Amino acid sequence: MKGPALALAGIVLFSLLDANSKLLSGQYGVGQVVFLRYAVLVPLFLLARAARPGFGGPLRTSRPGLHAIRVACMMISAASFFLAFRQLPLAEGYLVFFTSPFMTLALAALLLREAVPRAAWFWCLVGFGGVLLAVAPKLGGGGGPLSGYLWVFLGTLAFSVTQTVNRRLRAEPGLVGVILWPGLVGLLVFGPLAWRDWMPAPPLDLFQLALNGLIAGAAVVLTAAAYRHADAARLGPYGFAALPVSVALDLALWGLWPDAATLAGGAVVVFACVMSERARRAGEAPVAARAAARP
């Protein structure tokens, strides 16, 4: 159970990261919040590497193009989720985020040329239908603005591309590619934005801004460790723990309780994700059997 335990801990930390960023979003811009996240994370990583030479893996890579794509997508997702949760309750944002497995499935078919069973495609459509079930009533009033849903959709798409690239880079171990390089690029990208919109922060806010870096780093490390102890098929369903965690945070911090449409849409999306994964694994079984039977 070590892998699932680490995955759950990472999910809780990512939810706390989004909640903390949402608390800060009312007074500080995306540049300042994300820049300070990396301004804390990068020095901590370098200190760990200085204390333990080689920590995080090798600095060189034979696939710089894929790393560049991953870093770009990580920048887009960091900014998009911040802008989305500035406008949306956490639970509604995570409902859209749960379409990521469907996007990753489609990207694997289009870019990695992986075979996807028809049943898996069907459940993808059902999952997106669940999102529409939850979101459509709110677009007419009473919910977050359309821009919030568009930002979270863009962030989810960027995250899905990141996950697809991760599958191509899974032979390269270490945390350099997921912490150091994105952190350095993040400082360069969000530094000018932070400078332009900088707001002086009182001690408590400064602590919260710095805390984002600690939470983000710990979440990435725990998630990476989880996938060293268990495969994606086993860990995938644990991602849905983010929904009850986000509901609890919405209730505790903002007094928000999800409406019936959000709960119904969430149930449809979770069920569709589970069925899509089952269909995908069922489709892989005959292929694996034929490969094992070859002389």
Order of alpha helices (4+ residues) and beta strands (2+ residues): alpha-alpha-alpha-alpha-alpha-alpha-alpha-alpha-alpha-alpha-alpha-alpha
